[in-house]
Amino acid sequence: MARSLRVFTVVRSVVLLVILGLAATIGYQFVASRLAAGVYRDRLRDLVAEHQRLRDLYNEAVRRTAVTELIVEGGKLSVAIRTADGQERIIPTPFDPTGEIYVDYALRDGRLYIRRIFDDKTAPARALVVDPEQASIDWTAPGNMYGKAVYRALAEGRWVVTVTGDGSLALTRHEQADRPQLEPAPQVKDYAQIEGEIEQQLDTIGPIDVLKYVFTGSPQSP
């Protein structure tokens, strides 16, 4: 009889331990799942913020700014620029616009400066210097990055050179009534490729993270 009682007590204890173990496991999994949801919510919030930042960077990078206007009237080519003090200058050139016309720029200290203009029959060293301050450049000096050029044959009318925030040049014809506002030396930036990633590492949640959540009520990112 005593033996049967001992067996019953052992079995009851084992069953109780199993029940308590299952309850503890279920409770732990519940808290862990709440913690995981909080971690995912925080990461999703960070991802949304990163997406907004990427969109702002993209909009800034692709926004075009008019920097130079090429005017072809009666077979004559002139260049219109805006100086740093806000004055617009019209500079006549000796070049035939029906040939390829090159407009040359220099990227210095993060800004794009117009430098020269020439045609396909003229060596760059003999080009018309638009900005005398850019006539001679020490490419070994800090801040002097590199040069850029855009070119094509030009028909009668007005042509505008534009630049995006990352320094991409374009040359397009526009209507006289839609004359652009020229900007001197627009800023150019290097936009590194940024990848927004979200990785669910929820399997790294451990007892310490669960305890932190129980006592603080805030999820701790693993």
Long-range contacts (C-beta under 8 A, 24 or more apart in sequence): 28-207, 28-210, 31-210, 31-213, 31-214, 32-205, 32-209, 32-210, 34-213, 34-219, 35-205, 35-209, 35-210, 35-213, 35-219, 35-220, 36-202, 36-205, 37-219, 38-213, 38-218, 38-219, 39-202, 39-205, 39-219, 39-220, 39-221, 39-222, 40-200, 40-202, 41-219, 42-219, 42-221, 43-198, 43-200, 43-221, 44-198, 46-198, 47-196, 47-198, 50-194, 50-196, 51-196, 53-194, 54-194, 54-196, 57-191, 57-194, 60-165, 60-189, 61-164, 61-165, 61-166, 61-189, 61-191, 62-164, 62-165, 63-164, 63-165, 64-162, 64-163, 64-164, 64-170, 65-162, 65-163, 65-164, 65-183, 65-186, 66-160, 66-161, 66-162, 66-180, 66-181, 66-182, 66-183, 67-105, 67-112, 67-114, 67-161, 67-162, 67-163, 67-182, 67-183, 67-184, 67-186, 68-103, 68-114, 68-160, 68-161, 68-182, 69-158, 69-159, 69-160, 69-161, 69-179, 69-180, 69-182, 70-97, 70-101, 70-103, 70-154, 70-158, 70-159, 70-160, 70-161, 70-171, 71-158, 71-159, 72-97, 72-154, 72-155, 72-156, 72-157, 72-158, 72-159, 73-156, 74-156, 75-156, 77-101, 77-154, 79-103, 79-117, 79-130, 80-182, 81-114, 81-130, 81-131, 81-182, 81-184, 82-182, 82-183, 82-184, 83-184, 84-184, 84-185, 88-182, 91-128, 91-130, 93-117, 93-128, 94-128, 95-119, 95-122, 95-128, 97-153, 97-154, 97-155, 98-153, 98-154, 99-153, 100-151, 100-152, 100-153, 101-151, 101-152, 101-153, 101-154, 102-127, 102-149, 102-150, 102-151, 103-149, 103-150, 103-151, 103-161, 103-171, 104-147, 104-148, 104-149, 105-147, 105-148, 105-149, 105-163, 105-169, 106-134, 106-137, 106-144, 106-146, 106-147, 106-148, 107-144, 107-145, 107-146, 107-147, 107-148, 107-167, 107-188, 108-134, 108-137, 108-143, 108-144, 108-145, 109-143, 109-144, 110-143, 110-187, 110-188, 110-189, 111-185, 111-186, 111-187, 111-188, 112-148, 112-163, 112-167, 112-185, 112-186, 112-187, 112-188, 113-185, 115-147, 120-151, 163-188, 165-189, 165-191, 166-190, 166-191
